[in-house]
Amino acid sequence: MQSCKISVIVPVYDVEAYMPRCIDSILSQTHKDLEIILVNDGSPDNCPKMCDEYATKDSRIKVVHKKNGGLASARNAGMKIATGNYISFVDSDDWIEPTMYSDLLNVSLNQNCDYVGCSVQIHVSCSASIDVGYSTQIRGGASGQTKFLTLNEYFLEFLDGKAFVTAWSRLCKREVCIDVEFPENRIVCEDGFVALQTLENSKKIAFLEKPLYNYNQRENSLTTGKITLAKLKCFLDLYHSWFIYSKHHGRVFDKAIRKKYGGLFERAGKLIKIPFPYKLLSFIPLNVFRFAVNILVKA
């Protein structure tokens, strides 16, 4: 396999219990031509020191220390100094399989693909410990086969729950993603706003049905924790952008997007644990609900 440098960007914030597993999994990759960019986003724990210690052990590691600005800000900071032919992201509480980059790069080089995604193994944490109370499921399949998809086919796979459209669990050629900025005014869903743009920049898209990325779904993370008005606004704005995209493609995604919209309220009901049929709220037109939430957020 020809030598191709992959820039792996890892935002770091308050994850000292999880960070060693994450970084060690990247250092253990069978593909060795890596540039590992650890972005300390003003972490209040021992993560800044740990980042510097890792950099002294491996010359492939670069460390960026910055004021806290959120996940999108950290990813953008890493992109600014990335020099690789390919760009990838790993969240610092997740980890990857040893052959992830070899496998994805092999697909990209052999099939001339700009964007290669992979299946994800989801680990649902029931405890603060990284070793206790995990159940797992695989999203995307484990056949080992490679599928070649159009942008619309890939997006529909995501809406149907068969794939993730995120910054992580993918490998992209530099030219299709290096100029795509993550929106720093979003506390969740920030990668959802750039995923379609990255896919649209890609001439050939592939998906490898092999669980190479391990997603640690923590109970109190930004995405899975309590749904606040600010979070709700981000989700509603994201769904609104998807409906606009669907409108430009003959409304073919409307049904799947409405299902996602309903799932948001179903999840809210489970988190709030009050005996009210929250899913009924999904019958309120998105634009009406979005308008009301925007007013409440500004109040």
C-alpha angles and dihedrals in degrees: 000000000000117000113264122169116227119200108213112197117201119185109208126203130146096333105118092137092054104031100084092055090050098047094041090054090055094046089051094058116132087223102074103184095096137142106202113199115193110194111198102204095199092290112192096210133062094292096103091056092044091052091054092047091053090050091057091053099049127031091208090071122092122185127209118192115197142156115273110277104148136260096299092050091050093050091049090050090053092048091055093064100032113122101175128121086232132036127215136167131212122185111230096238092051130070139204137226117256095250098043098111095036090053097045094043090050090057092046095049098041095044099030093239123169095198126032121180128185141201119275130221108215118211111195107205119216095178143038087245117093091220105044133080105004129159119182140206133175122231116196102027135269103238094116090231124132120229123199112213141180118236091259093048091050092048091050091050088056095047089050090054096249097114143014123247098202141123090258129057091049142084119214134186110249095244095059097053112018094090095043108103124203112235107250095199092071122088093192136014091033093139091048089065093056101036096085091047091054092047091048089054090055119091094193125027128192136182122203113208094218124109100236100145122066113208115200106209102197122196097236102033122130091259102042102030130087114331108236127185090256091054092045090053090054092051093047093048089050093051089047090055089050092052089052089052090048091051089057090052102050096274090282092143099045096098094049092046091051088053089054089048091054091047090059092063092042089056091046090055092053092050096046092045095205116137096247124120095242093175088072086072088069088073088069106096110258095235091053093049092043091052091051093048092049090055092049092048091053093045 
